[in-house]
Amino acid sequence: MSAGRFAALALTVAVAPLSSGVAAAARLHRVVIDHMKFGPLSANVRVGDAILWINHDMFQHSATARDGSFDVDLAPGKSGKTIVRKTGAIAFACKYHPGMTGVIKVAP
């Protein structure tokens, strides 16, 4: 193999991993619970991202997915984290206060 051909092959091999579609890094989304409501949800949640649920109320709350994909209990003033594992719309509520609801829209 000539030196020029070998250099071209080496360059192709070195560049290949960079162009093979590196996955985006997971992000952290914060949802504040205050005044008996879930705060605004990020519009760009993706599979693998984390959601930090922060309870600013003086009552016990939860973030409980209706499909069972997550269930976080939150004592007053505490927080908890979940990792998003599936795409689509995930409806959730507080199991202690069923009127507190929301939906996370998750992209792949």
C-alpha positions in Angstrom: 0.0 0.0 0.0 1.4 3.4 -0.9 2.1 6.0 1.7 -0.6 8.3 0.3 -3.3 5.6 0.4 -2.3 4.6 3.9 -2.6 8.2 5.1 -6.1 8.5 3.5 -7.2 5.3 5.1 -5.9 6.5 8.5 -7.8 9.8 8.1 -11.0 8.0 7.3 -10.7 5.8 10.4 -9.8 8.7 12.6 -12.8 10.8 11.5 -15.4 8.0 11.4 -16.3 8.0 15.1 -16.9 11.8 15.0 -19.5 11.5 12.2 -21.3 8.4 13.5 -24.0 10.3 15.4 -22.9 10.9 19.0 -25.9 11.0 21.4 -26.7 14.3 23.1 -25.8 14.5 26.8 -28.6 14.0 29.3 -30.0 17.2 30.7 -31.6 18.1 34.1 -35.0 19.7 34.1 -36.4 21.3 37.3 -40.1 21.2 38.2 -41.0 23.3 41.3 -44.1 22.4 43.2 -45.6 25.5 44.9 -49.0 26.6 46.0 -50.4 23.1 45.3 -49.4 23.2 41.6 -46.6 21.7 39.5 -44.6 24.4 37.9 -43.9 24.7 34.2 -42.4 21.8 32.4 -39.7 22.0 29.9 -40.8 21.6 26.3 -37.7 19.7 25.2 -37.4 16.7 27.5 -35.7 13.7 25.9 -35.2 10.0 26.8 -32.3 9.8 29.3 -32.9 13.3 30.8 -33.4 13.7 34.5 -36.3 15.6 36.2 -35.6 17.1 39.6 -38.9 17.6 41.4 -38.7 20.3 44.1 -41.4 20.6 46.7 -41.7 24.2 48.0 -45.0 23.6 49.7 -45.5 22.8 53.4 -47.4 19.6 52.4 -46.3 16.1 51.3 -46.6 15.7 47.6 -45.6 13.1 44.9 -44.9 13.1 41.2 -46.6 9.8 40.2 -46.8 8.8 36.5 -50.2 7.3 35.7 -48.5 4.6 33.7 -46.3 3.6 36.6 -43.0 4.7 35.0 -42.1 6.9 38.0 -43.3 7.7 41.5 -41.4 10.2 43.6 -42.5 11.1 47.2 -41.6 14.6 48.2 -41.6 15.7 51.9 -42.1 19.4 52.5 -39.0 21.3 51.4 -37.4 18.3 49.8 -36.7 17.2 46.3 -36.3 13.9 44.3 -35.1 12.9 40.8 -36.4 10.6 38.1 -34.8 9.6 34.8 -37.1 9.7 31.7 -37.0 6.2 30.1 -39.7 6.4 27.4 -41.0 8.7 24.7 -44.5 10.1 24.3 -46.8 12.0 26.7 -46.5 10.9 30.3 -49.4 12.0 32.4 -48.7 12.4 36.1 -50.4 13.6 39.3 -49.8 14.0 43.0 -51.2 10.8 44.7 -52.0 12.9 47.9 -53.7 15.7 45.9 -55.3 14.2 42.7 -56.3 17.6 41.4 -52.6 18.4 40.9 -51.8 17.0 37.4 -49.4 17.5 34.5 -48.0 15.9 31.4 -44.4 15.5 30.3 -43.9 15.4 26.5 -40.8 13.3 25.8 -39.0 13.2 22.5 -36.8 10.3 21.5 
